[in-house]
Amino acid sequence: MFTVFFGNGTAEHPNGGIILGNGYSWTAQTCPTGACQGGRGGIVGNGGDGFNGGNGGAAGWFGNGGFGGNGVAEVNGGRGGAGGAGGMLSGNGGGGGGGADGVSAGAAGGRGGSAGLSGNGGAGGVGGVAQDSDDPGGTGGAGGAGGAGGLLSGNGGAGGAGGNAIPMDATGGVGGRGGDTGLFSLSGIGGVGGNGGKATNGGKGGNGGGGGLFSLYAQGGTGGAGGASPYKGFGTDHGGDGGNGGTGGLWSGNGGAGGAGGNGGGDGGNGGGVGMLSLAGSGGSGGAGGQGQVGNPGVNGAQASPNGGAGAPGGAGGSGGNGGAGSLIFGRGGDGGSGGAGGVGGGGGKGFNRPTVDIGGIQLPGGDGGIGGDGGAGGARGGTAGKGAFLFVIAANGVGGASGPGGQGGAGGVGGSGGSTQDYLTPGGTGGTGGAGGKGGRGGGATATYTASAGGEGGAGGAGGPGGWGSTPGQGGAAGAGGSGGAGGVGSATQLGGAGGAGGDAGVGGAGGPGSGVAQTGATGGPGGTGGDGGPGGASGGAGGGQGGAPAGGGAGGPGGASFFGATVGQNGPNGQPGQPGDPGDATLSTLAAPSVARQSASAAATPVSIESFFTDLSRLLAYIFFNRAPGAQDSQNYPDSEGTITGTVIGFPNNGFGVSYTIASYPRYGELVVDPVTGAYTYTPNAALVKPGYTDKFTVIVDNGAGAQLPGVLGLVQGALHGFAIRAGLSAGDTSEITVSITGYGDGKFGDKANSQYATTQSYLNCTLMATAAAIAQATGGAARPSEDRMIELAKTTNSVSTPGAKMYLSENTAEGVSVEDAVALMQKYYGLTAATSHYELDPQAAMADLQAALANGKTTMATVSIALIWTAVPGAVTMANPSYTTLDHEVVVIAVDLTEGVVYLNDSSATSVVDRSHIGAGMKVPLGAFLAGWNTSKYELTVVDPKVP
């Protein structure tokens, strides 16, 4: 009787006790066939999990709903089970189960469970994968919808991701819709829409969840991203469209942002609007259009078909989503999403290289390179701005999205080499002609806010192939012409047309075949290609046309054939002609725009401009206080100069009509940094010791769009209080965002000094850390101190341990207990006056290698903790362990040099011996970089750096 009211459910009685107890969760052992529903929870208790597509159990009054079971193909069509409902008074809904995978069609994921009075909705289950099939087509499973949030408070559950689809010409599953907030929500955020599945045709992202029907305050959820189509293709594949943002609450709250379009030209989703009776709220931003698909490269030539194939054109970029409508009482319209860039055209295939034969036969010309594919068109115009206002009068519309630039044309393929022969009676073959570069894609059109985007650059022409050797050497192949730049996008009534794309570089002529013998002259090199023409500027839409694209110079002629056995060197081929500049777009104003300007008198224009300016400034200020958009940023960086100094600019986008300021959040590790707080221009000066070997560094800059909006005095205090409230309420974004700038200076890749192998030590006992420390002491002191093994043992046995208080550093040389790295650092400091520090890098090998390289370049000594089995196995001729453990950190070595060009490190290893005679081979031992990193990973990249001792 007791268990009726108190106790957890069992397989025989799945429901929990009436008053207290959790529902039973099924397993493979207790639910071998059929769908099993999770047990219900008691008044206080969680619902149990379903199995084989069974639904999760509901909670009672207090508790979380159970998870739905993952679907299986034999039950309910493979659908995932629904999540159980959360407690009636408090608790979260359970997550939906994933849909089953199936041939050509994945099953749908289960919906998330809803919450009760207070709590979050459960996430929808992921759709099943459409598995491979001999037949094209198929669809990934749809993601499950997110569960609704609590009636009064709580967030909607996230929609499940759509399933991928593997067969050709298939479509990815649609992402699940995010769950709404509760019906009378006082506070909550709609669930994020699920991402669309990946496939030939990406699935659509799910829409974000909205505010409840009678909600007082709610934020719309963000739409899911569209599923990606393959990165490269033939222009027929298409990315999925992003989901639309959810609607804000009935009375207040912002709309959700639209999801980004999938790679392959998917359109961005529209931003969500505010509720029908909204008193305050901002429309959501439209999602960005996806980048157009990159064209597949042309097939390289072969003996049966020597010419390279043409590259496929790039795909068009996707359109940006429209901004959502804001409140007309106290609101701001959402910004339109930017259009996606056109895809790069595929490169042409290489021409076939004719083989060399010994005797006889006419030598054939090399295969021609394939033509590069045209770049894809830029995205259609960016999304339109949403409308909003303050008190119906002061307009506060969003900003329209920018159009995407045209894609770059693909490079032409390289011509193949002409056939050669050892037969002095047979002429050599002519080099193949280089392929022409592809044409750049057209830029996207202008909007009322943004200038039309530029056309894509033309692709580079392919180089001509070299001529073959024979009785008469073959001529070098002609180079391919550079592709013409794409046309700039068409302008609008208020914005200029886009600039035409630059012409592609011309190819270089092929080398003439070599001459041989006194009477023979090397062949003339092939002619250089013609430079690509600049693209035409975008046509005017009223404000003026775009600039024409810059032409490319002509290609260099190929070098004359080389001389062998006293032959005369051949003449160089003629240089190619430069391309033609692009025509500018029509710059005349349209007939619609001109009369309105002409009719205005100077006296009549003065007053409206002043009033308009006042309301514009007021709108901008109110939008900042209550509905600020966080700033964006991107890095524009120059190449290092001769001293390694790198300059660049962090370009901030205020997104609120005010300016931005720049401050350094984190400084670089290996150089000095100066950032202009007004312009964002920066100068990075590397440590002088790193200029020759090279360096990798990074720093972080904070971009702030609030400083220019600050009011003085008491008004500023009131402004700050209201702005802070809007941020806490979720109506406004903060004033700052961060951008991490990566810095790379390329050098010879050689760090440290292999001559430090002279300080290597050998060990007689299981004391590798102690003897690595002895080698480090010798290196750090320049050989002034070279403690013996006996001396190191004596010091460690008589010195109190830092890592294990109450014990000595070293018990005895006749035990397997070694010295800890922490104690080794203390020993170096106490007896030899050396400063050392140990760092761990968890799972960040890039940061570990950067610090190791910088330390070596600055003349410091470095010790690393590694797995001995992984290191020795990679060293030819080294003794390996009988029973190796590849996951144990059990060895300490000194790293004396790193050579990135060769991909090796050099170690001083006190215990490595030769398999031939057991002699010590650890001094300057050469180890592949990959093996070293694998061995170092076992210690989470433990690195000890010892500073050199100053005399």
FENQUIFEN-V49420 format. One record per backbone hydrogen bond with DSSP energy under -1.0 kcal/mol. NH is the residue of the N-H (numbers start at 1). CO is the residue of the C=O. E is the energy in kcal/mol with one decimal. If there is no record, write none. Layout:
NH,CO,E ; NH,CO,E
This chain:
5,2,-1.1 ; 6,2,-2.4 ; 7,20,-2.3 ; 9,22,-3.1 ; 10,13,-2.5 ; 16,40,-3.4 ; 17,7,-3.2 ; 18,4,-2.6 ; 19,5,-1.7 ; 20,5,-2.3 ; 21,44,-2.2 ; 23,46,-3.1 ; 24,14,-2.9 ; 26,49,-1.9 ; 31,27,-1.9 ; 36,51,-2.4 ; 38,55,-3.0 ; 39,24,-2.3 ; 41,58,-2.8 ; 42,21,-2.9 ; 43,18,-2.2 ; 44,19,-1.8 ; 45,62,-2.7 ; 47,64,-2.6 ; 48,39,-3.2 ; 50,67,-2.9 ; 51,36,-2.1 ; 54,51,-1.2 ; 56,82,-3.3 ; 57,48,-3.3 ; 59,85,-2.6 ; 60,45,-1.0 ; 61,43,-1.6 ; 62,43,-2.6 ; 63,90,-2.2 ; 65,92,-2.8 ; 66,57,-3.0 ; 68,95,-2.9 ; 69,54,-3.2 ; 71,98,-3.4 ; 75,72,-1.8 ; 78,75,-2.3 ; 79,76,-1.6 ; 80,108,-2.3 ; 81,69,-2.9 ; 83,111,-2.8 ; 84,66,-3.3 ; 86,114,-3.0 ; 87,63,-2.9 ; 88,60,-2.4 ; 89,61,-2.2 ; 90,61,-1.9 ; 91,118,-1.9 ; 93,120,-2.6 ; 94,84,-3.1 ; 96,123,-3.1 ; 97,81,-3.3 ; 99,126,-3.0 ; 100,78,-2.4 ; 102,129,-2.1 ; 104,131,-1.8 ; 106,139,-2.1 ; 107,100,-2.8 ; 109,142,-2.8 ; 110,97,-3.2 ; 112,145,-3.1 ; 113,94,-3.4 ; 115,148,-2.4 ; 117,88,-1.7 ; 119,153,-1.9 ; 121,155,-2.9 ; 122,113,-3.2 ; 124,158,-3.0 ; 125,110,-3.4 ; 127,161,-3.0 ; 128,107,-3.3 ; 130,164,-2.7 ; 131,102,-3.0 ; 137,168,-3.5 ; 139,104,-1.9 ; 140,171,-2.3 ; 141,128,-2.9 ; 143,174,-3.0 ; 144,125,-3.3 ; 146,177,-3.1 ; 147,122,-3.2 ; 149,180,-2.7 ; 150,119,-2.7 ; 151,116,-3.2 ; 152,117,-2.5 ; 153,117,-1.2 ; 154,187,-1.9 ; 156,189,-2.4 ; 157,147,-3.2 ; 159,192,-3.2 ; 160,144,-3.2 ; 162,195,-3.1 ; 163,141,-3.3 ; 165,198,-2.5 ; 166,130,-2.8 ; 170,167,-1.2 ; 171,138,-2.6 ; 172,201,-2.7 ; 173,163,-3.2 ; 175,204,-2.9 ; 176,160,-3.4 ; 178,207,-2.9 ; 179,157,-3.3 ; 181,210,-2.2 ; 184,151,-1.5 ; 185,182,-1.7 ; 186,152,-3.8 ; 190,219,-3.3 ; 191,179,-3.0 ; 193,222,-2.8 ; 194,176,-3.0 ; 196,225,-2.8 ; 197,173,-2.8 ; 199,228,-1.5 ; 201,170,-2.0 ; 202,238,-2.4 ; 203,197,-2.9 ; 205,241,-3.0 ; 206,194,-3.3 ; 208,244,-3.1 ; 209,191,-3.1 ; 211,247,-2.1 ; 214,183,-2.2 ; 215,212,-1.9 ; 216,185,-2.3 ; 217,185,-1.5 ; 218,252,-1.7 ; 219,188,-2.4 ; 220,254,-3.0 ; 221,209,-3.5 ; 223,257,-2.8 ; 224,206,-3.3 ; 226,260,-2.8 ; 227,203,-3.4 ; 229,263,-2.7 ; 233,294,-2.2 ; 238,200,-1.3 ; 239,264,-1.2 ; 240,227,-3.4 ; 242,267,-3.1 ; 243,224,-3.1 ; 245,270,-3.0 ; 246,221,-3.1 ; 248,273,-2.5 ; 249,218,-2.3 ; 251,215,-1.6 ; 253,280,-2.1 ; 255,282,-2.7 ; 256,246,-3.0 ; 258,285,-3.2 ; 259,243,-3.2 ; 261,288,-3.1 ; 262,240,-3.2 ; 264,291,-3.5 ; 265,291,-1.4 ; 266,262,-2.4 ; 268,319,-3.2 ; 269,259,-3.1 ; 271,322,-3.5 ; 272,256,-3.5 ; 274,325,-1.5 ; 275,249,-1.1 ; 277,250,-1.1 ; 278,275,-1.6 ; 279,251,-3.4 ; 281,330,-2.0 ; 283,332,-2.8 ; 284,272,-3.1 ; 286,335,-3.1 ; 287,269,-3.2 ; 289,338,-3.2 ; 290,266,-3.4 ; 292,341,-3.4 ; 294,231,-2.1 ; 295,344,-2.7 ; 296,233,-2.6 ; 298,347,-3.3 ; 301,350,-3.7 ; 302,305,-2.3 ; 308,368,-3.5 ; 309,299,-3.3 ; 311,371,-3.1 ; 312,296,-2.8 ; 314,374,-3.1 ; 315,293,-3.3 ; 317,377,-2.3 ; 318,290,-2.9 ; 321,287,-3.0 ; 323,384,-3.5 ; 324,284,-3.1 ; 326,387,-3.1 ; 327,281,-2.3 ; 331,389,-1.8 ; 333,396,-2.7 ; 334,324,-3.1 ; 336,399,-2.7 ; 337,321,-3.3 ; 339,402,-3.5 ; 340,318,-3.1 ; 342,405,-3.0 ; 343,315,-3.1 ; 345,408,-2.8 ; 346,312,-3.2 ; 348,411,-3.2 ; 349,309,-3.1 ; 351,414,-3.5 ; 352,306,-2.7 ; 354,417,-2.7 ; 357,420,-2.2 ; 366,430,-2.7 ; 367,352,-2.4 ; 369,433,-3.3 ; 370,349,-3.3 ; 372,436,-2.9 ; 373,346,-3.6 ; 375,439,-3.4 ; 376,343,-3.5 ; 378,442,-3.6 ; 379,340,-2.4 ; 383,337,-2.8 ; 386,334,-3.3 ; 389,327,-2.2 ; 390,394,-2.3 ; 391,329,-3.2 ; 392,328,-3.1 ; 393,390,-1.1 ; 394,390,-2.2 ; 396,388,-3.0 ; 398,386,-2.7 ; 401,383,-2.9 ; 406,454,-2.3 ; 407,376,-3.7 ; 409,457,-3.0 ; 410,373,-4.0 ; 412,460,-3.4 ; 413,370,-3.5 ; 415,463,-3.1 ; 416,367,-3.7 ; 418,466,-2.8 ; 419,364,-2.5 ; 421,469,-2.6 ; 422,357,-1.8 ; 426,423,-1.5 ; 428,472,-2.8 ; 429,419,-3.2 ; 431,475,-2.8 ; 432,416,-3.7 ; 434,478,-2.9 ; 435,413,-3.3 ; 437,481,-2.9 ; 438,410,-3.4 ; 440,484,-2.6 ; 441,407,-3.2 ; 443,487,-2.6 ; 444,404,-1.9 ; 446,490,-3.1 ; 447,450,-2.1 ; 452,496,-2.1 ; 453,444,-1.8 ; 455,499,-2.4 ; 456,441,-3.2 ; 458,502,-2.7 ; 459,438,-3.3 ; 461,505,-3.2 ; 462,435,-3.5 ; 464,508,-2.5 ; 465,432,-3.2 ; 467,511,-3.1 ; 468,429,-3.6 ; 471,426,-3.3 ; 474,468,-2.9 ; 476,524,-2.0 ; 477,465,-3.3 ; 479,527,-2.5 ; 480,462,-3.1 ; 482,530,-2.7 ; 483,459,-3.3 ; 485,533,-3.0 ; 486,456,-3.2 ; 488,536,-2.5 ; 489,453,-2.5 ; 491,539,-3.5 ; 492,495,-1.8 ; 497,544,-1.8 ; 498,489,-2.8 ; 500,547,-3.1 ; 501,486,-3.4 ; 503,550,-2.9 ; 504,483,-3.6 ; 507,480,-2.5 ; 509,556,-2.5 ; 510,477,-3.2 ; 512,559,-2.6 ; 513,474,-3.4 ; 515,562,-2.7 ; 517,564,-2.0 ; 520,517,-1.0 ; 522,568,-3.4 ; 523,513,-2.5 ; 525,571,-2.4 ; 526,510,-3.6 ; 528,574,-2.9 ; 529,507,-2.5 ; 531,577,-2.8 ; 532,504,-2.5 ; 534,580,-2.8 ; 535,501,-3.4 ; 537,583,-3.4 ; 538,498,-3.6 ; 543,492,-1.8 ; 546,538,-2.7 ; 549,535,-3.7 ; 552,532,-2.3 ; 555,529,-3.3 ; 558,526,-3.8 ; 561,523,-3.3 ; 568,520,-1.6 ; 570,561,-2.5 ; 573,558,-3.5 ; 576,555,-3.5 ; 579,552,-3.0 ; 582,549,-2.7 ; 585,546,-3.1 ; 594,590,-2.0 ; 598,594,-2.2 ; 599,595,-2.3 ; 605,601,-1.7 ; 606,602,-1.1 ; 609,605,-1.7 ; 610,606,-1.6 ; 611,607,-2.3 ; 612,608,-3.0 ; 613,609,-2.4 ; 614,610,-2.0 ; 615,611,-2.4 ; 616,612,-2.3 ; 617,613,-2.4 ; 618,614,-2.4 ; 619,615,-2.7 ; 620,616,-2.3 ; 621,617,-2.3 ; 622,618,-2.6 ; 623,619,-2.6 ; 624,620,-1.8 ; 625,621,-2.2 ; 626,622,-2.4 ; 627,623,-2.2 ; 632,653,-2.4 ; 634,651,-1.7 ; 636,649,-2.3 ; 638,647,-2.8 ; 641,645,-2.2 ; 644,641,-2.0 ; 646,684,-2.5 ; 648,682,-1.8 ; 649,636,-2.8 ; 650,680,-2.4 ; 651,634,-3.0 ; 653,632,-3.0 ; 661,704,-2.1 ; 662,677,-1.9 ; 663,702,-1.9 ; 665,700,-2.7 ; 666,700,-1.5 ; 672,685,-2.8 ; 674,683,-1.8 ; 676,681,-3.2 ; 680,676,-2.0 ; 682,648,-2.9 ; 683,674,-2.2 ; 684,646,-3.1 ; 685,672,-2.8 ; 687,670,-2.8 ; 690,687,-2.2 ; 694,690,-2.3 ; 695,745,-2.5 ; 697,743,-2.8 ; 699,741,-1.8 ; 700,666,-2.0 ; 701,739,-2.5 ; 702,663,-3.3 ; 703,737,-3.1 ; 704,661,-2.4 ; 705,735,-2.5 ; 709,706,-1.2 ; 710,707,-1.1 ; 716,712,-1.1 ; 717,713,-1.3 ; 718,714,-2.3 ; 719,715,-2.7 ; 720,716,-2.6 ; 721,717,-2.1 ; 722,718,-2.4 ; 723,719,-2.7 ; 724,720,-2.5 ; 725,721,-2.1 ; 726,722,-2.3 ; 727,723,-2.0 ; 728,724,-2.4 ; 729,725,-2.3 ; 730,727,-1.1 ; 731,726,-1.8 ; 732,726,-1.8 ; 733,628,-2.3 ; 737,703,-1.7 ; 739,701,-2.1 ; 741,699,-3.2 ; 743,697,-3.5 ; 745,695,-2.6 ; 748,692,-2.3 ; 749,693,-1.9 ; 751,898,-3.2 ; 753,896,-1.7 ; 756,753,-1.9 ; 757,754,-1.7 ; 758,755,-1.6 ; 759,756,-1.7 ; 760,757,-1.8 ; 763,910,-2.0 ; 767,765,-2.1 ; 771,767,-2.1 ; 772,768,-2.6 ; 773,769,-1.9 ; 774,770,-1.6 ; 775,771,-2.0 ; 776,772,-2.3 ; 777,773,-2.5 ; 778,774,-2.1 ; 779,775,-2.3 ; 780,776,-2.9 ; 781,777,-1.7 ; 782,779,-1.2 ; 783,778,-3.0 ; 784,781,-1.3 ; 792,788,-2.2 ; 793,789,-2.4 ; 794,790,-2.4 ; 795,791,-2.4 ; 796,792,-2.4 ; 797,793,-2.4 ; 798,794,-1.2 ; 801,807,-3.4 ; 807,804,-1.6 ; 809,799,-2.6 ; 810,796,-1.4 ; 815,812,-1.1 ; 824,820,-2.0 ; 825,821,-2.2 ; 826,822,-1.7 ; 827,823,-2.5 ; 828,824,-2.1 ; 829,825,-1.8 ; 830,826,-2.5 ; 831,827,-2.3 ; 832,828,-1.4 ; 834,828,-1.7 ; 837,945,-1.7 ; 839,943,-2.9 ; 841,940,-2.5 ; 844,841,-1.7 ; 848,844,-1.9 ; 849,845,-2.9 ; 850,846,-2.2 ; 851,847,-2.2 ; 852,848,-2.4 ; 853,849,-3.0 ; 854,850,-2.3 ; 855,851,-2.4 ; 856,852,-2.3 ; 857,853,-2.6 ; 858,854,-1.5 ; 859,856,-1.7 ; 860,855,-2.7 ; 861,946,-2.4 ; 863,944,-2.7 ; 864,893,-2.4 ; 865,942,-1.4 ; 866,891,-2.8 ; 871,867,-1.5 ; 872,868,-2.6 ; 873,869,-1.9 ; 875,872,-1.6 ; 878,875,-1.8 ; 879,913,-2.5 ; 890,866,-1.5 ; 891,866,-1.6 ; 893,864,-2.3 ; 894,908,-1.9 ; 895,862,-1.9 ; 896,906,-2.5 ; 897,906,-1.3 ; 898,751,-2.4 ; 899,904,-2.9 ; 900,749,-3.1 ; 903,899,-1.6 ; 904,899,-2.0 ; 905,927,-2.7 ; 906,897,-2.8 ; 907,925,-2.6 ; 908,894,-2.9 ; 909,922,-2.2 ; 914,919,-2.5 ; 915,877,-2.7 ; 918,914,-1.6 ; 921,912,-2.1 ; 925,907,-2.4 ; 925,922,-1.2 ; 927,905,-2.8 ; 929,903,-2.9 ; 932,928,-2.3 ; 933,929,-2.6 ; 934,930,-2.2 ; 935,931,-2.5 ; 936,932,-2.7 ; 937,933,-2.0 ; 939,936,-1.6 ; 940,937,-2.1 ; 941,936,-1.7 ; 943,839,-2.7 ; 944,863,-2.8 ; 945,837,-2.6 ; 946,861,-3.4 ; 947,835,-2.8 ; 949,780,-2.2
